[in-house]
Amino acid sequence: MAGRLAGKVAIVTGAGSGMGRAGAVAFAAEGAVVVVADISEERATRVAERIGNAGGDAIPWVADIADSDAVQRLMRGAVDQFGRIDILYHCAADVPFINSQDRRLTELPEETWQRMLDVHLTGTFLCAKYAGQQMLRQHAGSIILTATVDALIGTAGFDAYTAAKGGVVALTRSFADGVGSEGVRVNCICPGYVATESQMRWLADPAARDVIDRLHILPVPGPEAIAPFAVYLASDESAFVTGGIFPIDSGYMAFKAHLGVTDVVQGGAGS
Ligand SMILES: NC(=O)c1ccc[n+]([C@@H]2O[C@H](COP(=O)([O-])OP(=O)(O)OC[C@H]3O[C@@H](n4cnc5c(N)ncnc54)[C@H](O)[C@@H]3O)[C@@H](O)[C@H]2O)c1
């Protein structure tokens, strides 16, 4: 298939849902062969079938990204079948676990802390390590990690998640520096709120939605709105972009919140 990613082999983790699924679909539409990796066989299969039905090229792959052996099998499997790995888009995360189990650290059980790091930081390390080794052999590749705006600005009650994703932000820069001279690029997308299935439980509540809307300049996007930026980072169009931390966040990082502060301050000054 022709397109901006024609001839490239992409691995997308967490590709069964949300931003991973949207990225996998967009990569395939741009001509990449996509390994649709997810811990859920049913979701991975459904997304790979959807891509196939649209004329794209994809295979489902079941892997727990917190399991080193499973991650190594995933990378080896992609190379055995397609000969190389050009793109890693790492999206896998246990969002229901984050939303229901994270806490202020004084109340955070140690097992919750450990599980959060295992899935969201060690999982990133494992995927980047084993995809990166193949990319170094090729002297080419683009690694796209996923953190969150919560790693860039404090959010009470999410201490384990912010620590794990803060680690992802930090390793994006140091790993990008470490592999840049050997043809491998590493970048990180930091979404704001994105209306994925796992977030709809509260985004569907009008009161919660109102609060969340006020944290963004632009409307809260769906996952398909993040995918074009992932396509850009995956493609050769971003050949001079590495070590970048990109808030793709409807303006979340740009301002405080729509709380009417200006009215209070300027109203007070004028009176
Ligand atoms: N949705 C948001 O508002 C939001 C905001 C900021 C950052 N993020 C980050 O963006 C990324 C994608 O989030 P999303 O909302 O699209 O997620 P999602 O819940 O829609 O999809 C995540 C996918 O990952 C899979 N998964 C879970 N644990 C796994 C494991 N151990 N191994 C392999 N696959 C596993 C799930 O089965 C699911 O299909 C995550 O890294 C998340 O932390 C999300």
The ligand as an SDF file (V2000), in Angstrom:
LIG
                    3D

 44 48  0  0  0  0  0  0  0  0999 V2000
   -6.7680    8.4970   27.7500 N   0  0  0  0  0  0  0  0  0  0  0  0
   -6.2090    9.5040   28.3590 C   0  0  0  0  0  0  0  0  0  0  0  0
   -6.8970   10.4610   28.7900 O   0  0  0  0  0  0  0  0  0  0  0  0
   -4.7040    9.5470   28.5350 C   0  0  0  0  0  0  0  0  0  0  0  0
   -4.1340   10.7550   28.9580 C   0  0  0  0  0  0  0  0  0  0  0  0
   -2.7560   10.8360   29.0950 C   0  0  0  0  0  0  0  0  0  0  0  0
   -1.9650    9.7310   28.8110 C   0  0  0  0  0  0  0  0  0  0  0  0
   -2.5430    8.5720   28.4160 N   0  0  0  0  0  0  0  0  0  0  0  0
   -1.6390    7.4640   28.0940 C   0  0  0  0  0  0  0  0  0  0  0  0
   -1.8420    7.1160   26.7430 O   0  0  0  0  0  0  0  0  0  0  0  0
   -1.6300    5.7210   26.5420 C   0  0  0  0  0  0  0  0  0  0  0  0
   -2.8470    5.0970   25.8870 C   0  0  0  0  0  0  0  0  0  0  0  0
   -3.9730    5.3380   26.7310 O   0  0  0  0  0  0  0  0  0  0  0  0
   -5.4500    4.9740   26.2310 P   0  0  0  0  0  0  0  0  0  0  0  0
   -6.3860    5.7900   27.0460 O   0  0  0  0  0  0  0  0  0  0  0  0
   -5.4810    5.0280   24.7520 O   0  0  0  0  0  0  0  0  0  0  0  0
   -5.5350    3.4690   26.7560 O   0  0  0  0  0  0  0  0  0  0  0  0
   -6.6930    2.3720   26.5790 P   0  0  0  0  0  0  0  0  0  0  0  0
   -7.1080    1.9370   27.9440 O   0  0  0  0  0  0  0  0  0  0  0  0
   -7.7520    2.8210   25.6330 O   0  0  0  0  0  0  0  0  0  0  0  0
   -5.8810    1.1890   25.8680 O   0  0  0  0  0  0  0  0  0  0  0  0
   -4.7900    0.5910   26.5060 C   0  0  0  0  0  0  0  0  0  0  0  0
   -4.5780   -0.7920   25.9130 C   0  0  0  0  0  0  0  0  0  0  0  0
   -3.4360   -1.3540   26.5690 O   0  0  0  0  0  0  0  0  0  0  0  0
   -3.7050   -2.7130   26.8260 C   0  0  0  0  0  0  0  0  0  0  0  0
   -2.8910   -3.1600   27.9680 N   0  0  0  0  0  0  0  0  0  0  0  0
   -3.1070   -2.9540   29.3120 C   0  0  0  0  0  0  0  0  0  0  0  0
   -2.1370   -3.5240   30.0240 N   0  0  0  0  0  0  0  0  0  0  0  0
   -1.2870   -4.1110   29.1350 C   0  0  0  0  0  0  0  0  0  0  0  0
   -0.1030   -4.8790   29.2750 C   0  0  0  0  0  0  0  0  0  0  0  0
    0.4190   -5.1380   30.4790 N   0  0  0  0  0  0  0  0  0  0  0  0
    0.5040   -5.3420   28.1640 N   0  0  0  0  0  0  0  0  0  0  0  0
   -0.0200   -5.0620   26.9350 C   0  0  0  0  0  0  0  0  0  0  0  0
   -1.1470   -4.3590   26.7410 N   0  0  0  0  0  0  0  0  0  0  0  0
   -1.7690   -3.8850   27.8270 C   0  0  0  0  0  0  0  0  0  0  0  0
   -5.1930   -2.7710   27.1380 C   0  0  0  0  0  0  0  0  0  0  0  0
   -5.7050   -4.0810   26.9230 O   0  0  0  0  0  0  0  0  0  0  0  0
   -5.7520   -1.7320   26.1580 C   0  0  0  0  0  0  0  0  0  0  0  0
   -6.1690   -2.3340   24.9450 O   0  0  0  0  0  0  0  0  0  0  0  0
   -1.2870    5.1740   27.9270 C   0  0  0  0  0  0  0  0  0  0  0  0
    0.1100    5.1150   28.0640 O   0  0  0  0  0  0  0  0  0  0  0  0
   -1.8760    6.1920   28.8880 C   0  0  0  0  0  0  0  0  0  0  0  0
   -1.1870    6.1960   30.1180 O   0  0  0  0  0  0  0  0  0  0  0  0
   -3.8850    8.4560   28.2940 C   0  0  0  0  0  0  0  0  0  0  0  0
  1  2  1  0
  2  3  2  0
  2  4  1  0
  4  5  1  0
  4 44  2  0
  5  6  2  0
  6  7  1  0
  7  8  2  0
  8  9  1  0
  8 44  1  0
  9 10  1  0
  9 42  1  0
 10 11  1  0
 11 12  1  0
 11 40  1  0
 12 13  1  0
 13 14  1  0
 14 15  2  0
 14 16  1  0
 14 17  1  0
 17 18  1  0
 18 19  2  0
 18 20  1  0
 18 21  1  0
 21 22  1  0
 22 23  1  0
 23 24  1  0
 23 38  1  0
 24 25  1  0
 25 26  1  0
 25 36  1  0
 26 27  1  0
 26 35  1  0
 27 28  2  0
 28 29  1  0
 29 30  1  0
 29 35  2  0
 30 31  1  0
 30 32  2  0
 32 33  1  0
 33 34  2  0
 34 35  1  0
 36 37  1  0
 36 38  1  0
 38 39  1  0
 40 41  1  0
 40 42  1  0
 42 43  1  0
M  CHG  2   8   1  16  -1
M  END
$$$$
